[in-house]
């Protein structure tokens, strides 16, 4: 979603400038483009993942809830990274810089963040870091989605004491509601950033 969002914006820039010359609100143009992109990516995910599982009768099994959580996380992450990519592209006219920042953000959240977290937990393993690791996981949408799915699959026992802390907080109704709220906040903040940039930028 991150790379596709950046590519979509830069490839449609001339058409966007044409729309900006018309009596249409800037916020309507960019919000519409973002929602169209994020919705199409989400529908692609739902169709691509949904049809095979439906053919195998997932809703007739006890894994239907896990499957719905998987789809929800995928859709929310699509919206989050589509919004981040659109924000990056709007802030940078240079394509190379925009692509570079988009790749950097994705690498930081998907790879580097987990590596630094594991390194920190390894260095300070003599200290009680369960709550700190919980907070760190909540602050990363990819990690939060992953932990939500692991808890739903009921394999948190494989995560030892940290897994018990995750289950105690995120496994409860309040914890799950907070997790969903954090994911929604992650999608709202870059969307507000898109609105702010498109109102201030001189096209």
JONOR-V943723 format. One record per residue. N is the residue number from 1. RES is the residue in one letter. D_LAST is the distance of its C-alpha to the last C-alpha in Angstrom with 1 decimal. Layout:
n=N res=RES d_last=D_LAST
n=N res=RES d_last=D_LAST
//
This chain:
n=1 res=X d_last=24.8
n=2 res=X d_last=22.9
n=3 res=X d_last=22.6
n=4 res=X d_last=22.1
n=5 res=X d_last=19.2
n=6 res=X d_last=17.3
n=7 res=X d_last=18.4
n=8 res=X d_last=17.4
n=9 res=X d_last=13.7
n=10 res=X d_last=13.4
n=11 res=X d_last=15.6
n=12 res=X d_last=13.8
n=13 res=X d_last=10.2
n=14 res=X d_last=10.7
n=15 res=X d_last=12.3
n=16 res=X d_last=9.7
n=17 res=X d_last=7.2
n=18 res=X d_last=10.5
n=19 res=X d_last=11.2
n=20 res=X d_last=8.2
n=21 res=X d_last=9.8
n=22 res=X d_last=13.0
n=23 res=X d_last=14.6
n=24 res=X d_last=14.1
n=25 res=X d_last=13.3
n=26 res=X d_last=10.5
n=27 res=X d_last=13.4
n=28 res=X d_last=15.3
n=29 res=X d_last=13.0
n=30 res=X d_last=12.6
n=31 res=X d_last=16.2
n=32 res=X d_last=17.5
n=33 res=X d_last=16.3
n=34 res=X d_last=17.6
n=35 res=X d_last=20.8
n=36 res=X d_last=21.4
n=37 res=X d_last=21.1
n=38 res=X d_last=23.3
n=39 res=X d_last=25.7
n=40 res=X d_last=26.2
n=41 res=X d_last=27.0
n=42 res=X d_last=29.4
n=43 res=X d_last=31.1
n=44 res=X d_last=31.6
n=45 res=X d_last=33.2
n=46 res=X d_last=35.4
n=47 res=X d_last=36.5
n=48 res=X d_last=37.1
n=49 res=X d_last=38.9
n=50 res=X d_last=40.4
n=51 res=X d_last=42.2
n=52 res=X d_last=44.3
n=53 res=X d_last=45.3
n=54 res=X d_last=46.2
n=55 res=X d_last=48.3
n=56 res=X d_last=50.2
n=57 res=X d_last=50.7
n=58 res=X d_last=48.9
n=59 res=X d_last=49.2
n=60 res=X d_last=52.9
n=61 res=X d_last=53.2
n=62 res=X d_last=52.9
n=63 res=X d_last=49.6
n=64 res=X d_last=47.5
n=65 res=X d_last=46.3
n=66 res=X d_last=45.2
n=67 res=X d_last=43.4
n=68 res=X d_last=41.5
n=69 res=X d_last=40.5
n=70 res=X d_last=39.3
n=71 res=X d_last=37.1
n=72 res=X d_last=35.7
n=73 res=X d_last=34.8
n=74 res=X d_last=33.2
n=75 res=X d_last=31.0
n=76 res=X d_last=30.0
n=77 res=X d_last=29.2
n=78 res=X d_last=27.1
n=79 res=X d_last=25.0
n=80 res=X d_last=24.9
n=81 res=X d_last=23.8
n=82 res=X d_last=21.3
n=83 res=X d_last=19.6
n=84 res=X d_last=19.9
n=85 res=X d_last=18.5
n=86 res=X d_last=15.4
n=87 res=X d_last=14.9
n=88 res=X d_last=15.5
n=89 res=X d_last=13.1
n=90 res=X d_last=10.2
n=91 res=X d_last=11.4
n=92 res=X d_last=11.9
n=93 res=X d_last=10.0
n=94 res=X d_last=13.5
n=95 res=X d_last=15.4
n=96 res=X d_last=18.7
n=97 res=X d_last=17.9
n=98 res=X d_last=16.5
n=99 res=X d_last=19.7
n=100 res=X d_last=21.9
n=101 res=X d_last=20.8
n=102 res=X d_last=21.3
n=103 res=X d_last=24.7
n=104 res=X d_last=25.6
n=105 res=X d_last=25.0
n=106 res=X d_last=27.0
n=107 res=X d_last=29.7
n=108 res=X d_last=30.0
n=109 res=X d_last=30.4
n=110 res=X d_last=32.5
n=111 res=X d_last=34.7
n=112 res=X d_last=34.5
n=113 res=X d_last=34.7
n=114 res=X d_last=37.9
n=115 res=X d_last=39.4
n=116 res=X d_last=38.9
n=117 res=X d_last=40.3
n=118 res=X d_last=43.4
n=119 res=X d_last=43.9
n=120 res=X d_last=43.9
n=121 res=X d_last=46.3
n=122 res=X d_last=48.5
n=123 res=X d_last=48.6
n=124 res=X d_last=49.4
n=125 res=X d_last=51.5
n=126 res=X d_last=54.4
n=127 res=X d_last=52.4
n=128 res=X d_last=51.6
n=129 res=X d_last=48.0
n=130 res=X d_last=48.0
n=131 res=X d_last=45.9
n=132 res=X d_last=43.5
n=133 res=X d_last=43.0
n=134 res=X d_last=42.5
n=135 res=X d_last=39.8
n=136 res=X d_last=38.1
n=137 res=X d_last=38.2
n=138 res=X d_last=36.7
n=139 res=X d_last=33.7
n=140 res=X d_last=32.8
n=141 res=X d_last=31.9
n=142 res=X d_last=33.4
n=143 res=X d_last=36.6
n=144 res=X d_last=36.8
n=145 res=X d_last=36.6
n=146 res=X d_last=39.1
n=147 res=X d_last=41.5
n=148 res=X d_last=41.3
n=149 res=X d_last=42.3
n=150 res=X d_last=45.1
n=151 res=X d_last=46.5
n=152 res=X d_last=46.5
n=153 res=X d_last=48.4
n=154 res=X d_last=50.9
n=155 res=X d_last=51.0
n=156 res=X d_last=50.1
n=157 res=X d_last=53.7
n=158 res=X d_last=52.6
n=159 res=X d_last=50.4
n=160 res=X d_last=53.5
n=161 res=X d_last=53.2
n=162 res=X d_last=49.4
n=163 res=X d_last=49.5
n=164 res=X d_last=51.9
n=165 res=X d_last=49.5
n=166 res=X d_last=46.6
n=167 res=X d_last=48.9
n=168 res=X d_last=50.1
n=169 res=X d_last=46.6
n=170 res=X d_last=44.4
n=171 res=X d_last=47.3
n=172 res=X d_last=47.9
n=173 res=X d_last=46.3
n=174 res=X d_last=44.6
n=175 res=X d_last=43.4
n=176 res=X d_last=42.0
n=177 res=X d_last=40.2
n=178 res=X d_last=38.7
n=179 res=X d_last=37.6
n=180 res=X d_last=35.9
n=181 res=X d_last=34.3
n=182 res=X d_last=33.0
n=183 res=X d_last=31.5
n=184 res=X d_last=29.8
n=185 res=X d_last=28.4
n=186 res=X d_last=27.1
n=187 res=X d_last=25.1
n=188 res=X d_last=24.0
n=189 res=X d_last=22.7
n=190 res=X d_last=19.9
n=191 res=X d_last=19.1
n=192 res=X d_last=18.7
n=193 res=X d_last=16.6
n=194 res=X d_last=14.2
n=195 res=X d_last=14.2
n=196 res=X d_last=13.8
n=197 res=X d_last=10.9
n=198 res=X d_last=8.8
n=199 res=X d_last=10.0
n=200 res=X d_last=9.3
n=201 res=X d_last=6.1
n=202 res=X d_last=3.8
n=203 res=X d_last=0.0
//
